[in-house]
Amino acid sequence: NELLAVVCYFLRSRGFFMFVSLQLCVFVGYICSSKLVPVSQYLGTVLVCLLGVACLRGYERWKNADYLHFIAILEEAKKSLTPENKVVKPSLLVDPCGDFWKLSKAGVSLLKAEPRIRGAADGVLHSVRTLPCHIISFLVTYSFGRRMLYPGSVGLLQKAMRPMLQQGQAKLIEEFDGQRNKLSACDGNEIDTMFVDRRRVGGQNGQTLVICCEGNAGFYEVGCMNTPLEGEQSCGSWPSPVVGGGVPFPQNEANAMDVVIQFAIHKLGFQLNDIIIYAWSIGGFTATWAVMSYPEIKSVVLDASFDDLLPLALKVMPDSWRPLVQHTVRQYMNLNNADQLLKYQGPVLLIRRTRDEIITTTGPQDVMSNRGNNLLLKLLQFRYPKIMTEEGIRVVRQWLGATNQLEEASVYTGYEVDDDWCVSVLQSYQADREVPFPWSVGEDMTLEGRRQLALFLARKYMQNFETTHCTPLPASQFHLPWRL
């Protein structure tokens, strides 16, 4: 019946054009009675084969007990969605999500670098001169560049991980009462999300929602969402739009983050000041975009993230490609995490992996090449410019060079940092002025005092974790950012 309905609709909707096409073919001599008979035989054979395949598929589904069980559960869930009929076997899980929610909104804005001012003649000459670079950058980005940056967009990887993802999805639904939803971003990408609402059972902590931003090959079933799940907060997570067949570009990532936040506010009923953003690796881009665009967000935690994509891209490409890499990243993949984070006034916590092999520019053995260091220094220099002078930067770099807790404590105690004194100085400044960052605290302070404050702030804003990039963060290492 379905096949006949499709054929009838096709003939009805396109019958006039088919009739005109056939008449034209007869007129020019392409179709005659001697040629029409073999063609009709071929078409008849194809239609019979298609009909047979459709019948076999229907028969196999009718004989499959798992499929019949799934249909029964699906129909029951459509009538009444209860915790009992949400519990299904991993083998019965399929792609369609439970709910569909669409955001009617124009595309969100990204933070872009200011264009260079050129004269009219210079601008035309520069455009002509750089045209080959533009073309090559476009080809590189759309061929292998975006797949290198977002391997989760590769179908082979998604297929290989499907059994693991099905098990993880079943665990979230059965053990944590997770609610799966499909969201439609303003660019048309469909975002698969999972939310665990603990407002009724988690007490005061359940009123806080932790929205997780996964990495470039991260899936919420096996991603960083498992870290805050072990606590008592409500949790939500979403994979990159590339997992759902979207295009992996910064604009699409920001659009997806926007619809997730809007869904949490308008559909789930959370307030912005009750939302914490937690991101791992490349998810730091969407996290910093979120806190830049929604400054009322409670706080942000960035795990194994970086300040800028360009130094990491230059690391994996030949030196001769440097101009091309610079243009490609800035034009198509400008993940400027630090610039976005500086627009946020709220609490921030950075988690640095001391043996990170991904976001280091030389190797995991050189902890000073970790781009998380640059993210911390840029943040502190912006918020506390009078403290982070040349001497302040030097002592913070010395502290960042520590590879374990013993070395870290040795540097800290070597400068005799008095935590209570540092807190009192900062609280006194905040109470007297109540001004946004950057602060001028430390302007009339001794060199020793600025050193103490620099180390104190570095320790409050960054937490070290002695492991590699892809090791899951234990729940014991997940802390809320420091508040003065």
Beta strands, then each sheet from edge to edge (+ up, - down):
strand 1: 99-102
strand 2: 179-184
strand 3: 190-196
strand 4: 209-213
strand 5: 234-238
strand 6: 275-280
strand 7: 299-303
strand 8: 348-353
strand 9: 462-465
sheet 1: 1+ 2+ 3- 5+ 4+ 6+ 7+ 8+ 9+
end
